[in-house]
Amino acid sequence: MASESTTAVEDKHRLPTNAMPIHYDVTIATDLQRLKYYGSTVVHLDIVETSTKLVFNVSALKLRELSVTSSALAEPQSFALGDIQIDETSQRASVTLSSDLPAGSKAALRVGFEGELTSSMKGYYCSSWKHDGKTEHYSLTHFEPTSARHAFPCWDEPALKASFSVTMISKEGTVNLSNMPSISEDVYTPNTLFDVPWLGEKLSSVVAEDGKQWKVVKFEKTPPMSTYIVAFANGPFVYKESSYKSPLSGKVRSLRVYATSDLIDKVDFALDVKLKVVPLYEEVFDIEYPLPKLDTLVMGEIVILDKVFPEWKPHSGFIAGHLARALKLDANSSSHSIEVDCPDANMVNQVKYITFVSEQLADFTHQIFDGLSYSKAASVLRMLYKYAGDESFMRGVSTYLRDHLYANTITEDLWKGLKASTGIDVSRMMDNWIKKVGFPVVTVTEIEGGIHVKQDRFLESGPAETQDNQTLWTIPLFVLTVSDDGQATIDNRIVLDEREQTIPLNTKNLFKLNAGTLGVYHVKYSGERLSSIAQEAVKKVSVFSLEDRMGLVMDGAALAKAGVMKTSDVLALIDFFRHETENVVWKSISDSLSQIVSVWGEHQRIQPLLKSFTRGLYVPHIQRLGYEPVEGESIDDRESRNRAIIHAATAGDPTVIKELKDRYAQFIATGSIHPELERVSLKNAVKYGGRAEFDAMKAIAKEPKTPSLCTSALLAMAAVQDEALISEIFDSFMEEVRDQNLVYLFFGLSNNYKYRSFAVKKFQERYDWFEKRFAGNFTLQTLVRISHSGLSSMEMHKQAEDFFKTKDTSKFNMTLNQALDGIAAKAAWVERSSDDILEWLEKKERQ
């Protein structure tokens, strides 16, 4: 017997490369009554290197039968369950054959298995809904990034692409879905043949015991794709349907949106969006949608939104959402880069500046599924998009997509495509943005004949120490200058790619860096210059855009938190913008103000003054817009009204509180409330109510008429101002809350200024219960992050730090460190700026 090839020996974090999957036959039989599923997988393999061992991924499944067939073997080799080596830590199984599989041969791994449908929201899992007062279930998949192994045995690494033929078996009366269209639907009989005999025997007994008719649905073969893209579902689904004609080929494709019957009347907008967006994607990227049908679509690129919904102001919405989130998260000293070497398949998309030894890498599974990974990447690409020019950038992306259709790529492949279309050395420009931690702050100093600019790493905790300030980014400065006759021009080609640089311009006229807030950085001006920019920005006709106004507010709040600008100056800037008319600018104002209100949420002297200041900003909006939408009004007015009501209620405005109490009373009496007032009215009722309102929300959360009402009820419960009721939430009610809904309670508690510290202590008391409940998925790290997000004292920082020293935090070390750093930064902000804020607010109150 030949010895195993050394290159096929198992790597600590990657599957051996001796066998490569080329096609899967996956059969899944779903039993929604028992919340179980039974399946088989036949993995067709190319044997790349002579070997006797096959290693594949599997987790949380019971293997029932396994065999290997190959023309190179004298006969099929079957394995007793005891001969299958399973490593639960690495989520792998392996079998050793009695003879060689020679290089160049073909083989097939056949596995029978069964699993449970849980509410884990990973792998193949179940969800529930109410129908005629009865709880019913449906099943669906979530495989990203490496959770296909929880549903069927496979080579679960994104680079190992293969085609898939899926067969779904289920009871009559349910609908089966998968990536491709169905090609046949037959009645199941005991004579139905299966690739793995065990599945046939198991299903025969299950169907006989059930006594009802089952069916077998086969789907078309997919193109080559990663395992995490495979999708299937089973349940009592109904759908609405449309179709579109490809602008590139003229082919007509089906578009469907599926839902349970209670939600199907709410899917029209989603279907309409798909109908508009898919042909636009084809035109923009010059690539036809490759599949015969489209049942789902995840979309969000502003280049598409700007064409479909220009009234949404997607570019400014991007700033308020993705850019703001990226800058906030990446200002943390425990941040991570967008891209790092990722040796462990469990860490796919898990970006972290890792300094740990290799044995520890697997402990960081899934931790980078945070806003930074997506929002910073999107923000950096948007900056490049504007620097390179819209048409050139999109032409490069289109070339990249066509050249690598169905293939694996690396970042440099995109850079090459963009370099070819733009002529820019994209790799040189972008490497530090993608591969290094953090982002810069650009300090502007006015000198004779121009400005002196300097870049340093920005940290929310204060100026970066030398060891943390080594990166030099290539920064497009997007310099806006104004001529003597008042004409504004923007120079997109000026870059700062060294520590310091002098730029000649006329400082007697207006100027601004990062015009349009296109760059991923903050800008610090002198107080005098910031004041002159703000005075121009608030004019009805200004050389500065609404995106510029948003950037000024965002920069101010961040610089104040870092201690390089007075927080009172930020409050003054917000006050300066009190007559602002653009909704998206108010979104930035509200985010900045909310951050200050939250950090000083437990400060006895400052909090009442902040509430007074907040009421003065938002009550005029309510007086102008009222409490309910009017026909024909803009989406901006709707959002402005909702935001104003929420902030005025949080600030304790008596008129608003009374109105919301009346709305709640009407809701309790009739069951009817305007959807846009539902959440704030319910929260307000519990906050200013007691046991009766709390119990009413508990009853709604247990039996909600809609998912939205469930969310509103949970958020409302968390607003209660009673320590005993907070304890009740932790001690008993959380056990009744579905896994996916628990996060809303924690969001609400983190915003309950009076009891958020107490809620953290209750979370710690029941930590072992949470750890056991959420073993194996993302939820625990999410709860750790949210529960600690509102804390702003060194006392609570130390308490949290000491508590987690005794716990195994290996699976959320990154999240925990970010949370602790955030608490420390806010505590320093409180220590540094309380007197400053108090003085400014008291002066404002006297005025």
Secondary structure, DSSP 8 states (H G I E B T S, - for coil): -----GGGS--SSS--SSEEEEEEEEEEEEETTTTEEEEEEEEEEEE-S-EEEEEEE--S-EEEEEEEE-TTSSS-EEE-GGGSEEETTTTEEEEEEEEEE-TT-EEEEEEEEEEE--SSSSEEEEEEEEETTEEEEEEEEE-TTTTGGGTS-B---TT--BEEEEEEEEETT-EEEESS-EEEEEE--TT---SSHHHHHHHHHHHHHH-S-EEEEEE----SB-GGG--EEEES-EEEEEEEE-TTT--EEEEEEEE-TTTGGG-HHHHHHHHHHHHHHHHHHT----SSEES------HHHHHHH-GGG-HHHHHIIIIIHHHHHHHTSTT---S-----SGGGTT------S-GGGGGGGTTTT-SHHHHHHHHHHHHHHHHHH-HHHHHHHHHHHHHHTTTS---HHHHHHHHHHHH-S-HHHHHHHHHHSS--EEEEEEEETTEEEEEEEE--TTSS--GGG------EE--EEEE-TTS-EEEETT-EE-SSEEEEE--TTS-EESSGGG-SSSEEE--HHHHHHHHHHHTSSS-SS-HHHHHHHHHHHHHHHHTTSS-HHHHHHHHHHTTT---HHHHHHHHHHHHHHHHHTTT-TTHHHHHHHHHHHHHHHHHHHH-SS--TT--HHHHHHHHHHHHHHHHTT-HHHHHHHHHHHHHHHHHS---HHHHHHHHHHHHHTS-HHHHHHHHHHHHS-SSHHHHHHHHHHHTT---HHHHHHHHHTGGGGS-GGGHHHHHHHHHT-TTTHHHHHHHHHHTHHHHHHHTTTSSHHHHHHHHHHTT---HHHHHHHHHHHHTS--TTSHHHHHHHHHHHHHHHHHHHHHHHHHHHHHHHHHH-
